Amino acid sequence: MPARTRSKSPTAKMREYRARLRNEGLKPVQIWVPDFRAPGFKRALRRQIDRLDPAREAEALAFIAAAADDTAR
Protein backbone atom coordinates (compact mmCIF):
# COMPACT_ATOMS: atom_id res chain seq x y z
CA MET A 1 0.00 0.00 0.00
CA PRO A 2 1.43 3.46 -0.91
CA ALA A 3 2.41 5.76 1.89
CA ARG A 4 -0.04 8.52 2.73
CA THR A 5 1.04 11.94 1.61
CA ARG A 6 0.06 15.04 3.47
CA SER A 7 -2.21 17.29 1.47
CA LYS A 8 -1.05 20.84 1.04
CA SER A 9 -2.53 23.57 3.18
CA PRO A 10 -4.86 26.08 1.53
CA THR A 11 -2.15 28.71 2.00
CA ALA A 12 0.41 26.59 0.16
CA LYS A 13 -2.05 25.83 -2.66
CA MET A 14 -2.82 29.54 -3.09
CA ARG A 15 0.88 30.44 -3.04
CA GLU A 16 1.56 27.91 -5.81
CA TYR A 17 -1.47 29.06 -7.80
CA ARG A 18 -0.33 32.68 -7.65
CA ALA A 19 3.21 31.66 -8.62
CA ARG A 20 1.85 29.84 -11.69
CA LEU A 21 -0.14 32.91 -12.72
CA ARG A 22 2.90 35.18 -12.27
CA ASN A 23 4.96 32.77 -14.38
CA GLU A 24 2.32 33.22 -17.10
CA GLY A 25 2.97 36.96 -17.03
CA LEU A 26 -0.05 37.95 -14.93
CA LYS A 27 -0.09 40.06 -11.81
CA PRO A 28 -2.70 40.44 -9.09
CA VAL A 29 -4.78 43.60 -8.99
CA GLN A 30 -7.09 44.64 -6.18
CA ILE A 31 -10.18 46.60 -7.20
CA TRP A 32 -12.24 48.61 -4.76
CA VAL A 33 -15.82 49.40 -5.71
CA PRO A 34 -18.49 51.48 -3.98
CA ASP A 35 -20.60 49.61 -1.43
CA PHE A 36 -24.16 50.18 -2.62
CA ARG A 37 -25.42 48.99 0.79
CA ALA A 38 -23.58 51.75 2.66
CA PRO A 39 -25.69 54.43 4.33
CA GLY A 40 -25.91 57.50 2.13
CA PHE A 41 -24.87 55.68 -1.06
CA LYS A 42 -28.14 56.31 -2.89
CA ARG A 43 -28.16 59.95 -1.84
CA ALA A 44 -24.59 60.48 -3.05
CA LEU A 45 -25.32 58.66 -6.31
CA ARG A 46 -28.41 60.79 -6.95
CA ARG A 47 -26.41 63.98 -6.23
CA GLN A 48 -23.71 62.93 -8.72
CA ILE A 49 -26.28 62.02 -11.38
CA ASP A 50 -28.04 65.35 -10.95
CA ARG A 51 -24.73 67.17 -11.54
CA LEU A 52 -24.08 65.48 -14.90
CA ASP A 53 -24.18 67.62 -18.03
CA PRO A 54 -26.41 65.79 -20.57
CA ALA A 55 -24.49 67.23 -23.55
CA ARG A 56 -21.12 66.05 -22.23
CA GLU A 57 -22.54 62.66 -21.32
CA ALA A 58 -23.96 62.25 -24.83
CA GLU A 59 -20.49 62.98 -26.22
CA ALA A 60 -18.92 60.43 -23.89
CA LEU A 61 -21.53 57.79 -24.70
CA ALA A 62 -21.05 58.37 -28.44
CA PHE A 63 -17.31 57.87 -28.00
CA ILE A 64 -17.86 54.63 -26.08
CA ALA A 65 -20.30 53.37 -28.71
CA ALA A 66 -17.83 54.18 -31.51
CA ALA A 67 -15.04 52.41 -29.64
CA ALA A 68 -17.26 49.36 -29.12
CA ASP A 69 -18.17 49.28 -32.82
CA ASP A 70 -14.49 49.58 -33.74
CA THR A 71 -13.57 46.41 -31.84
CA ALA A 72 -16.08 44.33 -33.81
CA ARG A 73 -13.81 44.29 -36.87
Jmol script that loads the backbone (N, CA, C; Angstrom):
load data "model"
ATOM      1  N   MET A   1       0.846  -1.172   0.000  1.00  0.00           N
ATOM      2  CA  MET A   1       0.000   0.000   0.000  1.00  0.00           C
ATOM      3  C   MET A   1       0.899   1.244   0.000  1.00  0.00           C
ATOM      4  N   PRO A   2       0.579   2.263  -0.864  1.00  0.00           N
ATOM      5  CA  PRO A   2       1.427   3.455  -0.909  1.00  0.00           C
ATOM      6  C   PRO A   2       1.324   4.256   0.382  1.00  0.00           C
ATOM      7  N   ALA A   3       2.394   4.919   0.693  1.00  0.00           N
ATOM      8  CA  ALA A   3       2.414   5.763   1.894  1.00  0.00           C
ATOM      9  C   ALA A   3       1.482   6.954   1.705  1.00  0.00           C
ATOM     10  N   ARG A   4       0.845   7.344   2.793  1.00  0.00           N
ATOM     11  CA  ARG A   4      -0.042   8.518   2.727  1.00  0.00           C
ATOM     12  C   ARG A   4       0.793   9.788   2.616  1.00  0.00           C
ATOM     13  N   THR A   5       0.360  10.660   1.737  1.00  0.00           N
ATOM     14  CA  THR A   5       1.041  11.941   1.614  1.00  0.00           C
ATOM     15  C   THR A   5       0.162  13.007   2.246  1.00  0.00           C
ATOM     16  N   ARG A   6       0.800  13.941   2.866  1.00  0.00           N
ATOM     17  CA  ARG A   6       0.057  15.041   3.470  1.00  0.00           C
ATOM     18  C   ARG A   6      -0.432  15.960   2.375  1.00  0.00           C
ATOM     19  N   SER A   7      -1.707  16.328   2.444  1.00  0.00           N
ATOM     20  CA  SER A   7      -2.208  17.286   1.470  1.00  0.00           C
ATOM     21  C   SER A   7      -1.681  18.671   1.832  1.00  0.00           C
ATOM     22  N   LYS A   8      -1.581  19.484   0.832  1.00  0.00           N
ATOM     23  CA  LYS A   8      -1.055  20.835   1.041  1.00  0.00           C
ATOM     24  C   LYS A   8      -2.101  21.701   1.733  1.00  0.00           C
ATOM     25  N   SER A   9      -1.619  22.649   2.496  1.00  0.00           N
ATOM     26  CA  SER A   9      -2.534  23.569   3.179  1.00  0.00           C
ATOM     27  C   SER A   9      -3.135  24.523   2.150  1.00  0.00           C
ATOM     28  N   PRO A  10      -4.276  25.095   2.448  1.00  0.00           N
ATOM     29  CA  PRO A  10      -4.860  26.078   1.529  1.00  0.00           C
ATOM     30  C   PRO A  10      -3.894  27.222   1.223  1.00  0.00           C
ATOM     31  N   THR A  11      -3.112  27.627   2.215  1.00  0.00           N
ATOM     32  CA  THR A  11      -2.150  28.712   2.002  1.00  0.00           C
ATOM     33  C   THR A  11      -1.098  28.303   0.982  1.00  0.00           C
ATOM     34  N   ALA A  12      -0.602  27.071   1.101  1.00  0.00           N
ATOM     35  CA  ALA A  12       0.410  26.590   0.159  1.00  0.00           C
ATOM     36  C   ALA A  12      -0.171  26.463  -1.246  1.00  0.00           C
ATOM     37  N   LYS A  13      -1.401  25.955  -1.345  1.00  0.00           N
ATOM     38  CA  LYS A  13      -2.052  25.825  -2.656  1.00  0.00           C
ATOM     39  C   LYS A  13      -2.207  27.195  -3.312  1.00  0.00           C
ATOM     40  N   MET A  14      -2.628  28.193  -2.540  1.00  0.00           N
ATOM     41  CA  MET A  14      -2.822  29.535  -3.085  1.00  0.00           C
ATOM     42  C   MET A  14      -1.493  30.142  -3.498  1.00  0.00           C
ATOM     43  N   ARG A  15      -0.449  29.930  -2.705  1.00  0.00           N
ATOM     44  CA  ARG A  15       0.877  30.443  -3.041  1.00  0.00           C
ATOM     45  C   ARG A  15       1.346  29.860  -4.376  1.00  0.00           C
ATOM     46  N   GLU A  16       1.158  28.556  -4.562  1.00  0.00           N
ATOM     47  CA  GLU A  16       1.562  27.912  -5.812  1.00  0.00           C
ATOM     48  C   GLU A  16       0.717  28.392  -6.992  1.00  0.00           C
ATOM     49  N   TYR A  17      -0.574  28.565  -6.753  1.00  0.00           N
ATOM     50  CA  TYR A  17      -1.474  29.058  -7.798  1.00  0.00           C
ATOM     51  C   TYR A  17      -1.041  30.451  -8.256  1.00  0.00           C
ATOM     52  N   ARG A  18      -0.765  31.322  -7.304  1.00  0.00           N
ATOM     53  CA  ARG A  18      -0.332  32.682  -7.649  1.00  0.00           C
ATOM     54  C   ARG A  18       1.016  32.662  -8.356  1.00  0.00           C
ATOM     55  N   ALA A  19       1.904  31.775  -7.957  1.00  0.00           N
ATOM     56  CA  ALA A  19       3.213  31.663  -8.617  1.00  0.00           C
ATOM     57  C   ALA A  19       3.026  31.225 -10.069  1.00  0.00           C
ATOM     58  N   ARG A  20       2.116  30.281 -10.300  1.00  0.00           N
ATOM     59  CA  ARG A  20       1.846  29.842 -11.686  1.00  0.00           C
ATOM     60  C   ARG A  20       1.327  31.008 -12.526  1.00  0.00           C
ATOM     61  N   LEU A  21       0.409  31.779 -11.973  1.00  0.00           N
ATOM     62  CA  LEU A  21      -0.139  32.914 -12.719  1.00  0.00           C
ATOM     63  C   LEU A  21       0.945  33.949 -13.017  1.00  0.00           C
ATOM     64  N   ARG A  22       1.810  34.224 -12.037  1.00  0.00           N
ATOM     65  CA  ARG A  22       2.904  35.175 -12.268  1.00  0.00           C
ATOM     66  C   ARG A  22       3.846  34.664 -13.349  1.00  0.00           C
ATOM     67  N   ASN A  23       4.100  33.358 -13.347  1.00  0.00           N
ATOM     68  CA  ASN A  23       4.957  32.765 -14.381  1.00  0.00           C
ATOM     69  C   ASN A  23       4.340  32.880 -15.768  1.00  0.00           C
ATOM     70  N   GLU A  24       3.023  33.023 -15.826  1.00  0.00           N
ATOM     71  CA  GLU A  24       2.319  33.216 -17.098  1.00  0.00           C
ATOM     72  C   GLU A  24       2.264  34.692 -17.497  1.00  0.00           C
ATOM     73  N   GLY A  25       2.910  35.543 -16.702  1.00  0.00           N
ATOM     74  CA  GLY A  25       2.966  36.960 -17.026  1.00  0.00           C
ATOM     75  C   GLY A  25       1.817  37.781 -16.458  1.00  0.00           C
ATOM     76  N   LEU A  26       1.073  37.217 -15.530  1.00  0.00           N
ATOM     77  CA  LEU A  26      -0.046  37.945 -14.933  1.00  0.00           C
ATOM     78  C   LEU A  26       0.363  38.497 -13.580  1.00  0.00           C
ATOM     79  N   LYS A  27      -0.352  39.516 -13.136  1.00  0.00           N
ATOM     80  CA  LYS A  27      -0.090  40.061 -11.809  1.00  0.00           C
ATOM     81  C   LYS A  27      -1.416  40.340 -11.124  1.00  0.00           C
ATOM     82  N   PRO A  28      -1.442  40.204  -9.804  1.00  0.00           N
ATOM     83  CA  PRO A  28      -2.699  40.435  -9.090  1.00  0.00           C
ATOM     84  C   PRO A  28      -3.024  41.924  -9.014  1.00  0.00           C
ATOM     85  N   VAL A  29      -4.306  42.225  -9.088  1.00  0.00           N
ATOM     86  CA  VAL A  29      -4.778  43.604  -8.986  1.00  0.00           C
ATOM     87  C   VAL A  29      -5.970  43.603  -8.037  1.00  0.00           C
ATOM     88  N   GLN A  30      -5.974  44.515  -7.110  1.00  0.00           N
ATOM     89  CA  GLN A  30      -7.090  44.644  -6.183  1.00  0.00           C
ATOM     90  C   GLN A  30      -7.953  45.814  -6.646  1.00  0.00           C
ATOM     91  N   ILE A  31      -9.239  45.572  -6.741  1.00  0.00           N
ATOM     92  CA  ILE A  31     -10.175  46.603  -7.205  1.00  0.00           C
ATOM     93  C   ILE A  31     -11.170  46.901  -6.087  1.00  0.00           C
ATOM     94  N   TRP A  32     -11.272  48.172  -5.756  1.00  0.00           N
ATOM     95  CA  TRP A  32     -12.237  48.609  -4.756  1.00  0.00           C
ATOM     96  C   TRP A  32     -13.414  49.249  -5.471  1.00  0.00           C
ATOM     97  N   VAL A  33     -14.610  48.861  -5.096  1.00  0.00           N
ATOM     98  CA  VAL A  33     -15.820  49.399  -5.707  1.00  0.00           C
ATOM     99  C   VAL A  33     -16.716  49.975  -4.619  1.00  0.00           C
ATOM    100  N   PRO A  34     -17.581  50.908  -4.985  1.00  0.00           N
ATOM    101  CA  PRO A  34     -18.486  51.477  -3.978  1.00  0.00           C
ATOM    102  C   PRO A  34     -19.402  50.402  -3.391  1.00  0.00           C
ATOM    103  N   ASP A  35     -19.684  50.521  -2.104  1.00  0.00           N
ATOM    104  CA  ASP A  35     -20.604  49.607  -1.432  1.00  0.00           C
ATOM    105  C   ASP A  35     -22.003  50.202  -1.531  1.00  0.00           C
ATOM    106  N   PHE A  36     -22.824  49.625  -2.406  1.00  0.00           N
ATOM    107  CA  PHE A  36     -24.159  50.175  -2.621  1.00  0.00           C
ATOM    108  C   PHE A  36     -25.066  49.977  -1.416  1.00  0.00           C
ATOM    109  N   ARG A  37     -24.624  49.186  -0.429  1.00  0.00           N
ATOM    110  CA  ARG A  37     -25.422  48.995   0.788  1.00  0.00           C
ATOM    111  C   ARG A  37     -25.070  50.001   1.875  1.00  0.00           C
ATOM    112  N   ALA A  38     -24.033  50.791   1.643  1.00  0.00           N
ATOM    113  CA  ALA A  38     -23.584  51.751   2.664  1.00  0.00           C
ATOM    114  C   ALA A  38     -24.621  52.859   2.851  1.00  0.00           C
ATOM    115  N   PRO A  39     -24.762  53.313   4.091  1.00  0.00           N
ATOM    116  CA  PRO A  39     -25.687  54.431   4.331  1.00  0.00           C
ATOM    117  C   PRO A  39     -25.255  55.649   3.520  1.00  0.00           C
ATOM    118  N   GLY A  40     -26.198  56.302   2.895  1.00  0.00           N
ATOM    119  CA  GLY A  40     -25.905  57.504   2.127  1.00  0.00           C
ATOM    120  C   GLY A  40     -25.483  57.242   0.697  1.00  0.00           C
ATOM    121  N   PHE A  41     -25.317  55.980   0.303  1.00  0.00           N
ATOM    122  CA  PHE A  41     -24.867  55.685  -1.059  1.00  0.00           C
ATOM    123  C   PHE A  41     -25.860  56.207  -2.095  1.00  0.00           C
ATOM    124  N   LYS A  42     -27.131  55.887  -1.913  1.00  0.00           N
ATOM    125  CA  LYS A  42     -28.139  56.308  -2.890  1.00  0.00           C
ATOM    126  C   LYS A  42     -28.220  57.828  -2.983  1.00  0.00           C
ATOM    127  N   ARG A  43     -28.113  58.480  -1.860  1.00  0.00           N
ATOM    128  CA  ARG A  43     -28.164  59.952  -1.844  1.00  0.00           C
ATOM    129  C   ARG A  43     -26.978  60.536  -2.598  1.00  0.00           C
ATOM    130  N   ALA A  44     -25.786  59.989  -2.354  1.00  0.00           N
ATOM    131  CA  ALA A  44     -24.587  60.481  -3.047  1.00  0.00           C
ATOM    132  C   ALA A  44     -24.667  60.190  -4.545  1.00  0.00           C
ATOM    133  N   LEU A  45     -25.174  59.016  -4.901  1.00  0.00           N
ATOM    134  CA  LEU A  45     -25.317  58.664  -6.313  1.00  0.00           C
ATOM    135  C   LEU A  45     -26.289  59.615  -7.006  1.00  0.00           C
ATOM    136  N   ARG A  46     -27.415  59.878  -6.365  1.00  0.00           N
ATOM    137  CA  ARG A  46     -28.412  60.789  -6.946  1.00  0.00           C
ATOM    138  C   ARG A  46     -27.811  62.185  -7.132  1.00  0.00           C
ATOM    139  N   ARG A  47     -27.037  62.659  -6.133  1.00  0.00           N
ATOM    140  CA  ARG A  47     -26.409  63.977  -6.228  1.00  0.00           C
ATOM    141  C   ARG A  47     -25.443  64.030  -7.414  1.00  0.00           C
ATOM    142  N   GLN A  48     -24.663  62.958  -7.604  1.00  0.00           N
ATOM    143  CA  GLN A  48     -23.712  62.931  -8.717  1.00  0.00           C
ATOM    144  C   GLN A  48     -24.436  62.868 -10.061  1.00  0.00           C
ATOM    145  N   ILE A  49     -25.504  62.114 -10.139  1.00  0.00           N
ATOM    146  CA  ILE A  49     -26.277  62.020 -11.380  1.00  0.00           C
ATOM    147  C   ILE A  49     -26.892  63.371 -11.722  1.00  0.00           C
ATOM    148  N   ASP A  50     -27.418  64.039 -10.718  1.00  0.00           N
ATOM    149  CA  ASP A  50     -28.039  65.346 -10.954  1.00  0.00           C
ATOM    150  C   ASP A  50     -27.039  66.384 -11.454  1.00  0.00           C
ATOM    151  N   ARG A  51     -25.759  66.211 -11.124  1.00  0.00           N
ATOM    152  CA  ARG A  51     -24.728  67.171 -11.537  1.00  0.00           C
ATOM    153  C   ARG A  51     -24.188  66.904 -12.947  1.00  0.00           C
ATOM    154  N   LEU A  52     -24.584  65.791 -13.562  1.00  0.00           N
ATOM    155  CA  LEU A  52     -24.078  65.475 -14.899  1.00  0.00           C
ATOM    156  C   LEU A  52     -24.624  66.444 -15.937  1.00  0.00           C
ATOM    157  N   ASP A  53     -23.791  66.773 -16.911  1.00  0.00           N
ATOM    158  CA  ASP A  53     -24.183  67.623 -18.031  1.00  0.00           C
ATOM    159  C   ASP A  53     -24.615  66.702 -19.177  1.00  0.00           C
ATOM    160  N   PRO A  54     -25.916  66.699 -19.532  1.00  0.00           N
ATOM    161  CA  PRO A  54     -26.406  65.785 -20.568  1.00  0.00           C
ATOM    162  C   PRO A  54     -25.628  65.876 -21.892  1.00  0.00           C
ATOM    163  N   ALA A  55     -25.223  67.081 -22.289  1.00  0.00           N
ATOM    164  CA  ALA A  55     -24.487  67.234 -23.549  1.00  0.00           C
ATOM    165  C   ALA A  55     -23.132  66.530 -23.477  1.00  0.00           C
ATOM    166  N   ARG A  56     -22.424  66.701 -22.385  1.00  0.00           N
ATOM    167  CA  ARG A  56     -21.116  66.046 -22.227  1.00  0.00           C
ATOM    168  C   ARG A  56     -21.266  64.545 -22.100  1.00  0.00           C
ATOM    169  N   GLU A  57     -22.315  64.100 -21.448  1.00  0.00           N
ATOM    170  CA  GLU A  57     -22.536  62.661 -21.316  1.00  0.00           C
ATOM    171  C   GLU A  57     -22.879  62.048 -22.671  1.00  0.00           C
ATOM    172  N   ALA A  58     -23.631  62.754 -23.502  1.00  0.00           N
ATOM    173  CA  ALA A  58     -23.965  62.252 -24.834  1.00  0.00           C
ATOM    174  C   ALA A  58     -22.683  62.089 -25.650  1.00  0.00           C
ATOM    175  N   GLU A  59     -21.776  63.050 -25.514  1.00  0.00           N
ATOM    176  CA  GLU A  59     -20.493  62.980 -26.221  1.00  0.00           C
ATOM    177  C   GLU A  59     -19.690  61.764 -25.743  1.00  0.00           C
ATOM    178  N   ALA A  60     -19.661  61.561 -24.442  1.00  0.00           N
ATOM    179  CA  ALA A  60     -18.919  60.426 -23.892  1.00  0.00           C
ATOM    180  C   ALA A  60     -19.539  59.101 -24.330  1.00  0.00           C
ATOM    181  N   LEU A  61     -20.861  59.019 -24.289  1.00  0.00           N
ATOM    182  CA  LEU A  61     -21.533  57.791 -24.704  1.00  0.00           C
ATOM    183  C   LEU A  61     -21.330  57.511 -26.194  1.00  0.00           C
ATOM    184  N   ALA A  62     -21.310  58.550 -27.011  1.00  0.00           N
ATOM    185  CA  ALA A  62     -21.055  58.372 -28.444  1.00  0.00           C
ATOM    186  C   ALA A  62     -19.642  57.840 -28.662  1.00  0.00           C
ATOM    187  N   PHE A  63     -18.686  58.356 -27.908  1.00  0.00           N
ATOM    188  CA  PHE A  63     -17.306  57.874 -28.005  1.00  0.00           C
ATOM    189  C   PHE A  63     -17.216  56.402 -27.621  1.00  0.00           C
ATOM    190  N   ILE A  64     -17.876  56.025 -26.532  1.00  0.00           N
ATOM    191  CA  ILE A  64     -17.862  54.634 -26.075  1.00  0.00           C
ATOM    192  C   ILE A  64     -18.514  53.729 -27.116  1.00  0.00           C
ATOM    193  N   ALA A  65     -19.625  54.166 -27.690  1.00  0.00           N
ATOM    194  CA  ALA A  65     -20.299  53.372 -28.714  1.00  0.00           C
ATOM    195  C   ALA A  65     -19.415  53.198 -29.934  1.00  0.00           C
ATOM    196  N   ALA A  66     -18.732  54.268 -30.343  1.00  0.00           N
ATOM    197  CA  ALA A  66     -17.835  54.183 -31.505  1.00  0.00           C
ATOM    198  C   ALA A  66     -16.678  53.243 -31.218  1.00  0.00           C
ATOM    199  N   ALA A  67     -16.140  53.308 -30.016  1.00  0.00           N
ATOM    200  CA  ALA A  67     -15.039  52.411 -29.642  1.00  0.00           C
ATOM    201  C   ALA A  67     -15.502  50.968 -29.643  1.00  0.00           C
ATOM    202  N   ALA A  68     -16.719  50.720 -29.141  1.00  0.00           N
ATOM    203  CA  ALA A  68     -17.255  49.362 -29.121  1.00  0.00           C
ATOM    204  C   ALA A  68     -17.480  48.841 -30.527  1.00  0.00           C
ATOM    205  N   ASP A  69     -17.967  49.693 -31.428  1.00  0.00           N
ATOM    206  CA  ASP A  69     -18.170  49.284 -32.817  1.00  0.00           C
ATOM    207  C   ASP A  69     -16.836  48.994 -33.492  1.00  0.00           C
ATOM    208  N   ASP A  70     -15.800  49.741 -33.134  1.00  0.00           N
ATOM    209  CA  ASP A  70     -14.492  49.581 -33.745  1.00  0.00           C
ATOM    210  C   ASP A  70     -13.859  48.236 -33.407  1.00  0.00           C
ATOM    211  N   THR A  71     -14.179  47.682 -32.239  1.00  0.00           N
ATOM    212  CA  THR A  71     -13.573  46.406 -31.844  1.00  0.00           C
ATOM    213  C   THR A  71     -14.233  45.225 -32.525  1.00  0.00           C
ATOM    214  N   ALA A  72     -15.370  45.434 -33.161  1.00  0.00           N
ATOM    215  CA  ALA A  72     -16.083  44.327 -33.812  1.00  0.00           C
ATOM    216  C   ALA A  72     -15.436  43.894 -35.116  1.00  0.00           C
ATOM    217  N   ARG A  73     -14.446  44.638 -35.599  1.00  0.00           N
ATOM    218  CA  ARG A  73     -13.809  44.291 -36.871  1.00  0.00           C
ATOM    219  C   ARG A  73     -13.069  43.008 -36.816  1.00  0.00           C
TER     220      ARG A  73
END
end "model"
wireframe off; spacefill off
backbone 0.3
color backbone group
